[in-house]
């Protein structure tokens, strides 16, 4: 076996034909169709959710984008796009649950940050978001986690509130009453993600 054969492969080939280098991701190798397909096939909560289908990261991203608009009325459209893409790196590195991320530590986060920056540049966003926008997206992300935890992942209301806080308290209104989550088939999640991206990227 040659030295080249022994070198660890650090890239992922996409169905679009693109090849994304995880160590040095180029915005030119990122396509929204690849992101939508990948996220629609990646399960939140390690697949430990109720229903006939996994609740996908694509659906989670749609929920976070919806929530940020409700939590921060008047937020610029480009920041709603950033919210939709906030977990985009998971189309290639998967969705690791938070406890496992804590075990792995910094290396995972570095790879994630590099891919996120490349995604942002590809779609006309700053490589690093302004701090207030990052905080707003995180707030919507936590609200989404509460809704998913209680409606899909088997958490009691009190347990989810302890880990994530209540969306109602975060928003000053009972947001949990506005959403009834149900996991979609992969093709539907993919289509909805692409449709929302097209609306926000216009």
Secondary structure by P-SEA (a helix, b strand, c coil): cccccccccccccccccccccccccccccccaaaaaaaaaacccccccccccccccaaaaaaaaaaaaaaacccccaaaaaaaaaccccccccccccaaaaaaaccaaaaaaaaaaaaaaaaacccccccaaaaaaaaaaaaaaaaaaaaccccccaaaaaacccccccccccccccccbbbbbcaaaaaaaaaaaaaaaac
